[in-house]
Amino acid sequence: MRVSRNRRPPDGRLKRRMFEDHLTHVAFTYSSLRRGDFDVANALFPTDAVAAARWSRETGRRPS
């Protein structure tokens, strides 16, 4: 099983706007899922679940 992990990008701008840390990588998670050839997406944060649900809707593959 291949596992792909995304590093959290610099979050200075979002922190100044009072966003929580895990919100900084939602767009990166979705774009990574779209670029890859994954069968399943496993979300550990609610924001990642949003990205996985959108990916699932667009590709027909399953989020877990």
CHARMM-style PDB file with segment names, atoms N, HN, CA, C and O in Angstrom:
ATOM      1  N   MET     1       0.840  -1.157   0.000  1.00  0.00      PROA
ATOM      2  CA  MET     1       0.000   0.000   0.000  1.00  0.00      PROA
ATOM      3  C   MET     1       0.900   1.240   0.000  1.00  0.00      PROA
ATOM      4  O   MET     1       1.802   1.370   0.828  1.00  0.00      PROA
ATOM      5  N   ARG     2       0.642   2.120  -0.920  1.00  0.00      PROA
ATOM      6  HN  ARG     2      -0.090   2.014  -1.592  1.00  0.00      PROA
ATOM      7  CA  ARG     2       1.390   3.377  -0.989  1.00  0.00      PROA
ATOM      8  C   ARG     2       0.649   4.438  -0.177  1.00  0.00      PROA
ATOM      9  O   ARG     2      -0.566   4.593  -0.304  1.00  0.00      PROA
ATOM     10  N   VAL     3       1.378   5.153   0.645  1.00  0.00      PROA
ATOM     11  HN  VAL     3       2.365   5.027   0.748  1.00  0.00      PROA
ATOM     12  CA  VAL     3       0.812   6.225   1.467  1.00  0.00      PROA
ATOM     13  C   VAL     3       1.429   7.541   1.033  1.00  0.00      PROA
ATOM     14  O   VAL     3       2.645   7.650   0.882  1.00  0.00      PROA
ATOM     15  N   SER     4       0.592   8.527   0.835  1.00  0.00      PROA
ATOM     16  HN  SER     4      -0.397   8.439   0.957  1.00  0.00      PROA
ATOM     17  CA  SER     4       1.066   9.859   0.453  1.00  0.00      PROA
ATOM     18  C   SER     4       0.691  10.837   1.550  1.00  0.00      PROA
ATOM     19  O   SER     4      -0.479  10.947   1.915  1.00  0.00      PROA
ATOM     20  N   ARG     5       1.670  11.544   2.074  1.00  0.00      PROA
ATOM     21  HN  ARG     5       2.621  11.455   1.778  1.00  0.00      PROA
ATOM     22  CA  ARG     5       1.414  12.539   3.121  1.00  0.00      PROA
ATOM     23  C   ARG     5       1.796  13.914   2.606  1.00  0.00      PROA
ATOM     24  O   ARG     5       2.817  14.082   1.940  1.00  0.00      PROA
ATOM     25  N   ASN     6       0.983  14.870   2.914  1.00  0.00      PROA
ATOM     26  HN  ASN     6       0.154  14.733   3.455  1.00  0.00      PROA
ATOM     27  CA  ASN     6       1.248  16.249   2.511  1.00  0.00      PROA
ATOM     28  C   ASN     6       1.761  17.038   3.702  1.00  0.00      PROA
ATOM     29  O   ASN     6       1.169  17.021   4.781  1.00  0.00      PROA
ATOM     30  N   ARG     7       2.850  17.714   3.492  1.00  0.00      PROA
ATOM     31  HN  ARG     7       3.331  17.728   2.616  1.00  0.00      PROA
ATOM     32  CA  ARG     7       3.360  18.595   4.545  1.00  0.00      PROA
ATOM     33  C   ARG     7       2.501  19.846   4.609  1.00  0.00      PROA
ATOM     34  O   ARG     7       1.952  20.294   3.602  1.00  0.00      PROA
ATOM     35  N   ARG     8       2.397  20.389   5.786  1.00  0.00      PROA
ATOM     36  HN  ARG     8       2.844  20.025   6.604  1.00  0.00      PROA
ATOM     37  CA  ARG     8       1.640  21.614   5.978  1.00  0.00      PROA
ATOM     38  C   ARG     8       2.456  22.793   5.457  1.00  0.00      PROA
ATOM     39  O   ARG     8       3.612  22.958   5.847  1.00  0.00      PROA
ATOM     40  N   PRO     9       1.877  23.613   4.585  1.00  0.00      PROA
ATOM     41  CA  PRO     9       2.619  24.757   4.049  1.00  0.00      PROA
ATOM     42  C   PRO     9       2.783  25.849   5.113  1.00  0.00      PROA
ATOM     43  O   PRO     9       2.146  25.787   6.165  1.00  0.00      PROA
ATOM     44  N   PRO    10       3.626  26.839   4.847  1.00  0.00      PROA
ATOM     45  CA  PRO    10       3.750  27.957   5.776  1.00  0.00      PROA
ATOM     46  C   PRO    10       2.378  28.577   6.016  1.00  0.00      PROA
ATOM     47  O   PRO    10       1.620  28.812   5.075  1.00  0.00      PROA
ATOM     48  N   ASP    11       2.071  28.834   7.261  1.00  0.00      PROA
ATOM     49  HN  ASP    11       2.686  28.642   8.025  1.00  0.00      PROA
ATOM     50  CA  ASP    11       0.711  29.262   7.592  1.00  0.00      PROA
ATOM     51  C   ASP    11       0.632  30.663   8.182  1.00  0.00      PROA
ATOM     52  O   ASP    11      -0.349  30.984   8.851  1.00  0.00      PROA
ATOM     53  N   GLY    12       1.617  31.490   7.958  1.00  0.00      PROA
ATOM     54  HN  GLY    12       2.415  31.229   7.415  1.00  0.00      PROA
ATOM     55  CA  GLY    12       1.623  32.826   8.548  1.00  0.00      PROA
ATOM     56  C   GLY    12       0.405  33.650   8.204  1.00  0.00      PROA
ATOM     57  O   GLY    12      -0.188  34.279   9.081  1.00  0.00      PROA
ATOM     58  N   ARG    13       0.021  33.656   6.927  1.00  0.00      PROA
ATOM     59  HN  ARG    13       0.503  33.145   6.215  1.00  0.00      PROA
ATOM     60  CA  ARG    13      -1.132  34.464   6.517  1.00  0.00      PROA
ATOM     61  C   ARG    13      -2.417  33.998   7.182  1.00  0.00      PROA
ATOM     62  O   ARG    13      -3.200  34.816   7.665  1.00  0.00      PROA
ATOM     63  N   LEU    14      -2.640  32.691   7.210  1.00  0.00      PROA
ATOM     64  HN  LEU    14      -2.005  32.026   6.818  1.00  0.00      PROA
ATOM     65  CA  LEU    14      -3.865  32.178   7.808  1.00  0.00      PROA
ATOM     66  C   LEU    14      -3.876  32.353   9.315  1.00  0.00      PROA
ATOM     67  O   LEU    14      -4.930  32.614   9.893  1.00  0.00      PROA
ATOM     68  N   LYS    15      -2.732  32.215   9.962  1.00  0.00      PROA
ATOM     69  HN  LYS    15      -1.875  32.002   9.492  1.00  0.00      PROA
ATOM     70  CA  LYS    15      -2.688  32.436  11.410  1.00  0.00      PROA
ATOM     71  C   LYS    15      -3.042  33.874  11.756  1.00  0.00      PROA
ATOM     72  O   LYS    15      -3.742  34.137  12.734  1.00  0.00      PROA
ATOM     73  N   ARG    16      -2.548  34.804  10.937  1.00  0.00      PROA
ATOM     74  HN  ARG    16      -1.979  34.591  10.143  1.00  0.00      PROA
ATOM     75  CA  ARG    16      -2.883  36.215  11.189  1.00  0.00      PROA
ATOM     76  C   ARG    16      -4.377  36.462  11.031  1.00  0.00      PROA
ATOM     77  O   ARG    16      -4.920  37.380  11.645  1.00  0.00      PROA
ATOM     78  N   ARG    17      -5.036  35.665  10.226  1.00  0.00      PROA
ATOM     79  HN  ARG    17      -4.595  34.920   9.727  1.00  0.00      PROA
ATOM     80  CA  ARG    17      -6.487  35.796  10.026  1.00  0.00      PROA
ATOM     81  C   ARG    17      -7.274  34.943  11.015  1.00  0.00      PROA
ATOM     82  O   ARG    17      -8.496  34.836  10.913  1.00  0.00      PROA
ATOM     83  N   MET    18      -6.569  34.335  11.975  1.00  0.00      PROA
ATOM     84  HN  MET    18      -5.577  34.422  12.058  1.00  0.00      PROA
ATOM     85  CA  MET    18      -7.175  33.552  13.057  1.00  0.00      PROA
ATOM     86  C   MET    18      -7.776  32.220  12.580  1.00  0.00      PROA
ATOM     87  O   MET    18      -8.723  31.724  13.190  1.00  0.00      PROA
ATOM     88  N   PHE    19      -7.236  31.632  11.496  1.00  0.00      PROA
ATOM     89  HN  PHE    19      -6.466  32.035  11.001  1.00  0.00      PROA
ATOM     90  CA  PHE    19      -7.636  30.299  11.072  1.00  0.00      PROA
ATOM     91  C   PHE    19      -6.859  29.272  11.888  1.00  0.00      PROA
ATOM     92  O   PHE    19      -5.742  29.541  12.330  1.00  0.00      PROA
ATOM     93  N   GLU    20      -7.448  28.103  12.086  1.00  0.00      PROA
ATOM     94  HN  GLU    20      -8.356  27.884  11.727  1.00  0.00      PROA
ATOM     95  CA  GLU    20      -6.759  27.038  12.798  1.00  0.00      PROA
ATOM     96  C   GLU    20      -5.710  26.397  11.894  1.00  0.00      PROA
ATOM     97  O   GLU    20      -5.811  26.455  10.669  1.00  0.00      PROA
ATOM     98  N   ASP    21      -4.700  25.785  12.515  1.00  0.00      PROA
ATOM     99  HN  ASP    21      -4.617  25.737  13.510  1.00  0.00      PROA
ATOM    100  CA  ASP    21      -3.568  25.232  11.774  1.00  0.00      PROA
ATOM    101  C   ASP    21      -3.956  24.229  10.698  1.00  0.00      PROA
ATOM    102  O   ASP    21      -3.405  24.263   9.597  1.00  0.00      PROA
ATOM    103  N   HSD    22      -4.889  23.341  10.995  1.00  0.00      PROA
ATOM    104  HN  HSD    22      -5.337  23.313  11.888  1.00  0.00      PROA
ATOM    105  CA  HSD    22      -5.204  22.287  10.033  1.00  0.00      PROA
ATOM    106  C   HSD    22      -5.909  22.804   8.781  1.00  0.00      PROA
ATOM    107  O   HSD    22      -6.039  22.061   7.808  1.00  0.00      PROA
ATOM    108  N   LEU    23      -6.365  24.046   8.777  1.00  0.00      PROA
ATOM    109  HN  LEU    23      -6.260  24.649   9.568  1.00  0.00      PROA
ATOM    110  CA  LEU    23      -7.013  24.613   7.597  1.00  0.00      PROA
ATOM    111  C   LEU    23      -6.018  25.017   6.520  1.00  0.00      PROA
ATOM    112  O   LEU    23      -6.408  25.291   5.384  1.00  0.00      PROA
ATOM    113  N   THR    24      -4.747  25.056   6.866  1.00  0.00      PROA
ATOM    114  HN  THR    24      -4.431  24.833   7.788  1.00  0.00      PROA
ATOM    115  CA  THR    24      -3.753  25.572   5.927  1.00  0.00      PROA
ATOM    116  C   THR    24      -3.458  24.634   4.774  1.00  0.00      PROA
ATOM    117  O   THR    24      -2.870  25.062   3.781  1.00  0.00      PROA
ATOM    118  N   HSD    25      -3.840  23.382   4.868  1.00  0.00      PROA
ATOM    119  HN  HSD    25      -4.318  23.035   5.675  1.00  0.00      PROA
ATOM    120  CA  HSD    25      -3.455  22.454   3.807  1.00  0.00      PROA
ATOM    121  C   HSD    25      -4.622  21.819   3.063  1.00  0.00      PROA
ATOM    122  O   HSD    25      -4.425  20.830   2.358  1.00  0.00      PROA
ATOM    123  N   VAL    26      -5.828  22.355   3.197  1.00  0.00      PROA
ATOM    124  HN  VAL    26      -5.988  23.159   3.769  1.00  0.00      PROA
ATOM    125  CA  VAL    26      -6.990  21.773   2.516  1.00  0.00      PROA
ATOM    126  C   VAL    26      -6.817  21.782   1.002  1.00  0.00      PROA
ATOM    127  O   VAL    26      -7.021  20.761   0.345  1.00  0.00      PROA
ATOM    128  N   ALA    27      -6.445  22.916   0.454  1.00  0.00      PROA
ATOM    129  HN  ALA    27      -6.278  23.746   0.987  1.00  0.00      PROA
ATOM    130  CA  ALA    27      -6.279  23.011  -1.004  1.00  0.00      PROA
ATOM    131  C   ALA    27      -5.161  22.094  -1.488  1.00  0.00      PROA
ATOM    132  O   ALA    27      -5.259  21.509  -2.566  1.00  0.00      PROA
ATOM    133  N   PHE    28      -4.107  21.971  -0.699  1.00  0.00      PROA
ATOM    134  HN  PHE    28      -4.028  22.447   0.176  1.00  0.00      PROA
ATOM    135  CA  PHE    28      -2.997  21.099  -1.083  1.00  0.00      PROA
ATOM    136  C   PHE    28      -3.422  19.632  -1.052  1.00  0.00      PROA
ATOM    137  O   PHE    28      -3.003  18.843  -1.898  1.00  0.00      PROA
ATOM    138  N   THR    29      -4.246  19.273  -0.085  1.00  0.00      PROA
ATOM    139  HN  THR    29      -4.587  19.914   0.603  1.00  0.00      PROA
ATOM    140  CA  THR    29      -4.734  17.899  -0.001  1.00  0.00      PROA
ATOM    141  C   THR    29      -5.570  17.547  -1.224  1.00  0.00      PROA
ATOM    142  O   THR    29      -5.384  16.492  -1.830  1.00  0.00      PROA
ATOM    143  N   TYR    30      -6.488  18.435  -1.580  1.00  0.00      PROA
ATOM    144  HN  TYR    30      -6.639  19.292  -1.088  1.00  0.00      PROA
ATOM    145  CA  TYR    30      -7.347  18.166  -2.736  1.00  0.00      PROA
ATOM    146  C   TYR    30      -6.529  18.071  -4.022  1.00  0.00      PROA
ATOM    147  O   TYR    30      -6.729  17.152  -4.816  1.00  0.00      PROA
ATOM    148  N   SER    31      -5.624  19.000  -4.230  1.00  0.00      PROA
ATOM    149  HN  SER    31      -5.461  19.747  -3.585  1.00  0.00      PROA
ATOM    150  CA  SER    31      -4.837  18.960  -5.466  1.00  0.00      PROA
ATOM    151  C   SER    31      -3.943  17.722  -5.515  1.00  0.00      PROA
ATOM    152  O   SER    31      -3.720  17.163  -6.589  1.00  0.00      PROA
ATOM    153  N   SER    32      -3.434  17.295  -4.368  1.00  0.00      PROA
ATOM    154  HN  SER    32      -3.615  17.750  -3.496  1.00  0.00      PROA
ATOM    155  CA  SER    32      -2.632  16.076  -4.320  1.00  0.00      PROA
ATOM    156  C   SER    32      -3.474  14.854  -4.683  1.00  0.00      PROA
ATOM    157  O   SER    32      -3.018  13.973  -5.412  1.00  0.00      PROA
ATOM    158  N   LEU    33      -4.692  14.806  -4.174  1.00  0.00      PROA
ATOM    159  HN  LEU    33      -5.063  15.521  -3.582  1.00  0.00      PROA
ATOM    160  CA  LEU    33      -5.582  13.697  -4.518  1.00  0.00      PROA
ATOM    161  C   LEU    33      -5.901  13.688  -6.007  1.00  0.00      PROA
ATOM    162  O   LEU    33      -5.934  12.624  -6.626  1.00  0.00      PROA
ATOM    163  N   ARG    34      -6.133  14.842  -6.578  1.00  0.00      PROA
ATOM    164  HN  ARG    34      -6.107  15.706  -6.075  1.00  0.00      PROA
ATOM    165  CA  ARG    34      -6.458  14.926  -8.005  1.00  0.00      PROA
ATOM    166  C   ARG    34      -5.277  14.535  -8.887  1.00  0.00      PROA
ATOM    167  O   ARG    34      -5.472  13.946  -9.950  1.00  0.00      PROA
ATOM    168  N   ARG    35      -4.057  14.853  -8.464  1.00  0.00      PROA
ATOM    169  HN  ARG    35      -3.898  15.331  -7.600  1.00  0.00      PROA
ATOM    170  CA  ARG    35      -2.860  14.515  -9.244  1.00  0.00      PROA
ATOM    171  C   ARG    35      -2.527  13.039  -9.160  1.00  0.00      PROA
ATOM    172  O   ARG    35      -1.994  12.470 -10.113  1.00  0.00      PROA
ATOM    173  N   GLY    36      -2.830  12.415  -8.040  1.00  0.00      PROA
ATOM    174  HN  GLY    36      -3.262  12.878  -7.266  1.00  0.00      PROA
ATOM    175  CA  GLY    36      -2.439  11.032  -7.818  1.00  0.00      PROA
ATOM    176  C   GLY    36      -3.420  10.038  -8.406  1.00  0.00      PROA
ATOM    177  O   GLY    36      -4.508  10.398  -8.855  1.00  0.00      PROA
ATOM    178  N   ASP    37      -3.012   8.782  -8.393  1.00  0.00      PROA
ATOM    179  HN  ASP    37      -2.128   8.490  -8.028  1.00  0.00      PROA
ATOM    180  CA  ASP    37      -3.854   7.695  -8.880  1.00  0.00      PROA
ATOM    181  C   ASP    37      -4.252   6.840  -7.683  1.00  0.00      PROA
ATOM    182  O   ASP    37      -3.889   5.667  -7.594  1.00  0.00      PROA
ATOM    183  N   PHE    38      -4.999   7.438  -6.770  1.00  0.00      PROA
ATOM    184  HN  PHE    38      -5.294   8.391  -6.842  1.00  0.00      PROA
ATOM    185  CA  PHE    38      -5.353   6.778  -5.515  1.00  0.00      PROA
ATOM    186  C   PHE    38      -6.691   6.067  -5.642  1.00  0.00      PROA
ATOM    187  O   PHE    38      -7.560   6.489  -6.405  1.00  0.00      PROA
ATOM    188  N   ASP    39      -6.846   4.983  -4.888  1.00  0.00      PROA
ATOM    189  HN  ASP    39      -6.140   4.640  -4.268  1.00  0.00      PROA
ATOM    190  CA  ASP    39      -8.111   4.257  -4.850  1.00  0.00      PROA
ATOM    191  C   ASP    39      -8.964   4.687  -3.669  1.00  0.00      PROA
ATOM    192  O   ASP    39     -10.192   4.654  -3.740  1.00  0.00      PROA
ATOM    193  N   VAL    40      -8.315   5.092  -2.582  1.00  0.00      PROA
ATOM    194  HN  VAL    40      -7.317   5.120  -2.525  1.00  0.00      PROA
ATOM    195  CA  VAL    40      -9.014   5.452  -1.349  1.00  0.00      PROA
ATOM    196  C   VAL    40      -8.339   6.677  -0.747  1.00  0.00      PROA
ATOM    197  O   VAL    40      -7.122   6.833  -0.839  1.00  0.00      PROA
ATOM    198  N   ALA    41      -9.132   7.539  -0.132  1.00  0.00      PROA
ATOM    199  HN  ALA    41     -10.121   7.412  -0.057  1.00  0.00      PROA
ATOM    200  CA  ALA    41      -8.602   8.682   0.609  1.00  0.00      PROA
ATOM    201  C   ALA    41      -9.029   8.551   2.062  1.00  0.00      PROA
ATOM    202  O   ALA    41     -10.220   8.404   2.340  1.00  0.00      PROA
ATOM    203  N   ASN    42      -8.095   8.599   2.982  1.00  0.00      PROA
ATOM    204  HN  ASN    42      -7.128   8.718   2.756  1.00  0.00      PROA
ATOM    205  CA  ASN    42      -8.364   8.507   4.408  1.00  0.00      PROA
ATOM    206  C   ASN    42      -8.138   9.882   5.020  1.00  0.00      PROA
ATOM    207  O   ASN    42      -7.050  10.443   4.892  1.00  0.00      PROA
ATOM    208  N   ALA    43      -9.143  10.425   5.676  1.00  0.00      PROA
ATOM    209  HN  ALA    43     -10.027   9.969   5.780  1.00  0.00      PROA
ATOM    210  CA  ALA    43      -9.065  11.772   6.236  1.00  0.00      PROA
ATOM    211  C   ALA    43      -8.920  11.709   7.751  1.00  0.00      PROA
ATOM    212  O   ALA    43      -9.685  11.022   8.427  1.00  0.00      PROA
ATOM    213  N   LEU    44      -7.935  12.429   8.279  1.00  0.00      PROA
ATOM    214  HN  LEU    44      -7.313  12.987   7.729  1.00  0.00      PROA
ATOM    215  CA  LEU    44      -7.726  12.478   9.721  1.00  0.00      PROA
ATOM    216  C   LEU    44      -8.297  13.756  10.345  1.00  0.00      PROA
ATOM    217  O   LEU    44      -8.508  13.801  11.557  1.00  0.00      PROA
ATOM    218  N   PHE    45      -8.543  14.764   9.561  1.00  0.00      PROA
ATOM    219  HN  PHE    45      -8.372  14.727   8.576  1.00  0.00      PROA
ATOM    220  CA  PHE    45      -9.134  16.017  10.026  1.00  0.00      PROA
ATOM    221  C   PHE    45     -10.430  16.255   9.254  1.00  0.00      PROA
ATOM    222  O   PHE    45     -10.550  15.807   8.114  1.00  0.00      PROA
ATOM    223  N   PRO    46     -11.395  16.944   9.845  1.00  0.00      PROA
ATOM    224  CA  PRO    46     -12.638  17.250   9.124  1.00  0.00      PROA
ATOM    225  C   PRO    46     -12.382  18.006   7.817  1.00  0.00      PROA
ATOM    226  O   PRO    46     -13.093  17.806   6.833  1.00  0.00      PROA
ATOM    227  N   THR    47     -11.385  18.856   7.810  1.00  0.00      PROA
ATOM    228  HN  THR    47     -10.807  19.018   8.609  1.00  0.00      PROA
ATOM    229  CA  THR    47     -11.088  19.610   6.592  1.00  0.00      PROA
ATOM    230  C   THR    47     -10.561  18.687   5.489  1.00  0.00      PROA
ATOM    231  O   THR    47     -10.864  18.888   4.313  1.00  0.00      PROA
ATOM    232  N   ASP    48      -9.781  17.687   5.866  1.00  0.00      PROA
ATOM    233  HN  ASP    48      -9.535  17.524   6.821  1.00  0.00      PROA
ATOM    234  CA  ASP    48      -9.329  16.701   4.887  1.00  0.00      PROA
ATOM    235  C   ASP    48     -10.499  15.870   4.383  1.00  0.00      PROA
ATOM    236  O   ASP    48     -10.514  15.442   3.229  1.00  0.00      PROA
ATOM    237  N   ALA    49     -11.479  15.643   5.254  1.00  0.00      PROA
ATOM    238  HN  ALA    49     -11.466  15.991   6.191  1.00  0.00      PROA
ATOM    239  CA  ALA    49     -12.677  14.910   4.833  1.00  0.00      PROA
ATOM    240  C   ALA    49     -13.428  15.687   3.760  1.00  0.00      PROA
ATOM    241  O   ALA    49     -13.985  15.088   2.840  1.00  0.00      PROA
ATOM    242  N   VAL    50     -13.452  16.997   3.865  1.00  0.00      PROA
ATOM    243  HN  VAL    50     -13.000  17.484   4.612  1.00  0.00      PROA
ATOM    244  CA  VAL    50     -14.087  17.825   2.838  1.00  0.00      PROA
ATOM    245  C   VAL    50     -13.353  17.645   1.507  1.00  0.00      PROA
ATOM    246  O   VAL    50     -13.981  17.469   0.462  1.00  0.00      PROA
ATOM    247  N   ALA    51     -12.023  17.690   1.554  1.00  0.00      PROA
ATOM    248  HN  ALA    51     -11.513  17.832   2.402  1.00  0.00      PROA
ATOM    249  CA  ALA    51     -11.232  17.493   0.331  1.00  0.00      PROA
ATOM    250  C   ALA    51     -11.460  16.085  -0.227  1.00  0.00      PROA
ATOM    251  O   ALA    51     -11.587  15.918  -1.440  1.00  0.00      PROA
ATOM    252  N   ALA    52     -11.512  15.078   0.638  1.00  0.00      PROA
ATOM    253  HN  ALA    52     -11.409  15.214   1.624  1.00  0.00      PROA
ATOM    254  CA  ALA    52     -11.729  13.698   0.189  1.00  0.00      PROA
ATOM    255  C   ALA    52     -13.129  13.524  -0.397  1.00  0.00      PROA
ATOM    256  O   ALA    52     -13.298  12.813  -1.388  1.00  0.00      PROA
ATOM    257  N   ALA    53     -14.128  14.160   0.199  1.00  0.00      PROA
ATOM    258  HN  ALA    53     -13.990  14.737   1.003  1.00  0.00      PROA
ATOM    259  CA  ALA    53     -15.491  14.061  -0.322  1.00  0.00      PROA
ATOM    260  C   ALA    53     -15.584  14.716  -1.700  1.00  0.00      PROA
ATOM    261  O   ALA    53     -16.229  14.179  -2.601  1.00  0.00      PROA
ATOM    262  N   ARG    54     -14.955  15.849  -1.863  1.00  0.00      PROA
ATOM    263  HN  ARG    54     -14.431  16.286  -1.132  1.00  0.00      PROA
ATOM    264  CA  ARG    54     -14.965  16.511  -3.168  1.00  0.00      PROA
ATOM    265  C   ARG    54     -14.240  15.643  -4.209  1.00  0.00      PROA
ATOM    266  O   ARG    54     -14.713  15.484  -5.334  1.00  0.00      PROA
ATOM    267  N   TRP    55     -13.101  15.093  -3.819  1.00  0.00      PROA
ATOM    268  HN  TRP    55     -12.717  15.222  -2.905  1.00  0.00      PROA
ATOM    269  CA  TRP    55     -12.340  14.199  -4.703  1.00  0.00      PROA
ATOM    270  C   TRP    55     -13.191  12.994  -5.091  1.00  0.00      PROA
ATOM    271  O   TRP    55     -13.205  12.591  -6.255  1.00  0.00      PROA
ATOM    272  N   SER    56     -13.897  12.418  -4.124  1.00  0.00      PROA
ATOM    273  HN  SER    56     -13.886  12.745  -3.178  1.00  0.00      PROA
ATOM    274  CA  SER    56     -14.747  11.269  -4.381  1.00  0.00      PROA
ATOM    275  C   SER    56     -15.860  11.622  -5.351  1.00  0.00      PROA
ATOM    276  O   SER    56     -16.151  10.857  -6.271  1.00  0.00      PROA
ATOM    277  N   ARG    57     -16.480  12.771  -5.152  1.00  0.00      PROA
ATOM    278  HN  ARG    57     -16.243  13.392  -4.405  1.00  0.00      PROA
ATOM    279  CA  ARG    57     -17.556  13.203  -6.036  1.00  0.00      PROA
ATOM    280  C   ARG    57     -17.058  13.410  -7.464  1.00  0.00      PROA
ATOM    281  O   ARG    57     -17.755  13.087  -8.426  1.00  0.00      PROA
ATOM    282  N   GLU    58     -15.850  13.949  -7.594  1.00  0.00      PROA
ATOM    283  HN  GLU    58     -15.284  14.211  -6.812  1.00  0.00      PROA
ATOM    284  CA  GLU    58     -15.290  14.232  -8.924  1.00  0.00      PROA
ATOM    285  C   GLU    58     -14.778  12.985  -9.640  1.00  0.00      PROA
ATOM    286  O   GLU    58     -14.849  12.900 -10.866  1.00  0.00      PROA
ATOM    287  N   THR    59     -14.261  12.015  -8.881  1.00  0.00      PROA
ATOM    288  HN  THR    59     -14.203  12.084  -7.885  1.00  0.00      PROA
ATOM    289  CA  THR    59     -13.623  10.847  -9.496  1.00  0.00      PROA
ATOM    290  C   THR    59     -14.447   9.567  -9.407  1.00  0.00      PROA
ATOM    291  O   THR    59     -14.200   8.623 -10.158  1.00  0.00      PROA
ATOM    292  N   GLY    60     -15.416   9.522  -8.505  1.00  0.00      PROA
ATOM    293  HN  GLY    60     -15.617  10.289  -7.895  1.00  0.00      PROA
ATOM    294  CA  GLY    60     -16.190   8.301  -8.303  1.00  0.00      PROA
ATOM    295  C   GLY    60     -15.486   7.294  -7.406  1.00  0.00      PROA
ATOM    296  O   GLY    60     -15.985   6.186  -7.207  1.00  0.00      PROA
ATOM    297  N   ARG    61     -14.325   7.670  -6.859  1.00  0.00      PROA
ATOM    298  HN  ARG    61     -13.919   8.569  -7.020  1.00  0.00      PROA
ATOM    299  CA  ARG    61     -13.598   6.775  -5.949  1.00  0.00      PROA
ATOM    300  C   ARG    61     -14.085   7.009  -4.513  1.00  0.00      PROA
ATOM    301  O   ARG    61     -14.784   7.982  -4.233  1.00  0.00      PROA
ATOM    302  N   ARG    62     -13.700   6.098  -3.612  1.00  0.00      PROA
ATOM    303  HN  ARG    62     -13.132   5.308  -3.840  1.00  0.00      PROA
ATOM    304  CA  ARG    62     -14.220   6.121  -2.254  1.00  0.00      PROA
ATOM    305  C   ARG    62     -13.350   6.876  -1.269  1.00  0.00      PROA
ATOM    306  O   ARG    62     -12.136   6.675  -1.231  1.00  0.00      PROA
ATOM    307  N   PRO    63     -13.965   7.753  -0.463  1.00  0.00      PROA
ATOM    308  CA  PRO    63     -13.245   8.243   0.716  1.00  0.00      PROA
ATOM    309  C   PRO    63     -13.437   7.214   1.823  1.00  0.00      PROA
ATOM    310  O   PRO    63     -14.381   6.427   1.763  1.00  0.00      PROA
ATOM    311  N   SER    64     -12.584   7.198   2.812  1.00  0.00      PROA
ATOM    312  HN  SER    64     -11.816   7.837   2.860  1.00  0.00      PROA
ATOM    313  CA  SER    64     -12.809   6.248   3.910  1.00  0.00      PROA
ATOM    314  C   SER    64     -12.980   7.003   5.202  1.00  0.00      PROA
ATOM    315  OT1 SER    64     -13.180   6.392   6.252  1.00  0.00      PROA
TER     316      SER     64
END
